[in-house]
Amino acid sequence: MQYNSVLEKLQAAELETVVYTDNTLVVVSADTTNELEAEVYEAVWTIRDCLEELGHEINVSKTDILLFHDVQARGIHQTL
């Protein structure tokens, strides 16, 4: 029940959030890399602050940031 306060703050920050048991997925999107960086920092700090209020912290060893982008849209072509 305590975690509901975290969800409420993420929703108030207009962050797309999916939660299952103790796992949280936050989806952030932006038009530019600068905007994306700012949005990711906002999301991480929001989560960190909420968890600290509950006496918890982000488990860095279990936390991942994934970046998906359209490389062709930038004219960058890559082969695997």
N, C-alpha and C positions, 0 to 999 in steps of 0.2 A: 504494500500500500504506500510506503514511503516514496517509492519510485514514481508514483503518479505525479508528484510535484516536479520531477525532472521532465516528464512528458509535457506537462502543462507549460513549462518555460520554453521547451523546444518548439511547441506549437505557437506560443506567443511570439517567438522569434521568427515565425513563418518558415521553419525548417521542415522539410519532408522527412518523416521519421517512421521507421518500422521497428517494432520491438517484439521479441519473442523470449520469454523467460528473462534471463539476465543478459541477453544480447541486444544491442542497439545498433541500428543501421541508420545513418543520416545521409541523405542524398542532397548534394549541393551542385548547383549549376550556375554558369555565368557566361557572358559573351566574350570576355577577355581573360587572359591569364591573371592580370592584376586584380580584376573583380573576383575571380575564382579564389585567389589566395586570400583576399580579405574575407570572403564568405566562409572559407574553411577555418580560418583563425577564429571567426565569430562563433562558428559551430563548436569548435573544440573548447574555447573558453567558456561558452555557455554550459556545456556538459560538465566541464571541470568544476566550475563554480557551484553548480547544482549538486554534484556528488560531494564536494567538500562540505556543503551545508548539512549533508546527511552523515558526515564522518567517513566518507569513502573517497577513493581516488581512482583515476583512470589507470588500468593495468596496461602499462606501456608495452609489455611483452606480448600482450594479446590484442593490441590495437593496430589496425592497418588503415592506411589511406590509399585508395585506389584511384587512379586517374585514367579516364577514358576520354579520348579526343579524336576528332576526325582529321587524320594527317593529310588526306587528300584535299581537304578544304583549304589547307595552307599551301598547297602545291608541293608538299613533301611526299616523296614516294619511297616506300621502304619495302624490301622483300625479306621474307623470313627464310 
